[in-house]
Amino acid sequence: MELALEHAVKLDALSNYISYTKQKVGSLSYTAVIVTQLRQHIRLNITLNNKKEISNLMMALYKNPTDEDVTNKVLLLLLK
């Protein structure tokens, strides 16, 4: 799970500092929400049920870290 957190932090940095579609000023950083959710899972010792699917989706986010559809899918899996 710590590795997933490390990847989520990298994705958050990519989404903030690269030249993909820029977020609107004041908008929510969905990758930051993924980081928060993973930290909460680690802190509360919650087991991820869909590790493989979450991993695949996070790898897809490396291609475009601002893809809200993929990010929403990750968040939905984390909230199950």
N, C-alpha and C positions, 0 to 999 in steps of 0.2 A: 504494500500500500504506500510505503514511503517513496518508492520509485514512481508511482502514479502521481504523487504530490509534486515530486521534482519535475516531472514532465509538464504538469499543469502550470507550475510557476514559469517554466520556460515558454509555454504557449502564451501566458499572460504577458510576458515581456515582449514576445514577438508581435502580439496583437497591438501593443502600445507603441512600439518603436520601429516598425517597418512600414513600407509603403503600400500595404494592401489598402482596402477600403477603410478610410479613416472613420472613426466613430464621431458622432456629433458631440459637441462640447456639452458636458453635463449628462451624457448618456451612461447607462450602466455597462460596465465591462463584464460580459458574461464569463470570460475566462477567469476573472477574479472570483466570480461566484463558484466556479468549479474548484478553485484553490481552497476557498472557504469550506465548501462541502467536504472535500477530502480531508482537510484538517479536522473537521468535526468528526468524521468517521474514525480517524486515527485516535483522537482524544477520547471518544466514547467507546472505542474498541468494537466498532460495528463492522461486520464482515460484508464485503461487496459480493453480491450474488451474480453479477454479470461481468466479471473481470475481463473476459476475453472481448466481449462486445465493447466495453468501455475503452479498452486498450486500442482496439481497431479504430474506434471513432476519434480517439485522441491523436492517433497517428495521421488520420485524415485531416485533423485540424492543423498539422504542421504544414500542409499544402496551402491552407488559407485559414489562419487563426481567427479571422473575423467572421467566419461562416456561422451565422446564427442558427441555421437549421441543425447543423451537426452539434453545435454547442448545446442547443435545447435537448437533443437526443441524449447527450451525456448527462445533462442535469436531470432529466426524467429517470434515467437509470440509477443515478445516485440517490434519488429521492424515494425509490421503491423500497 
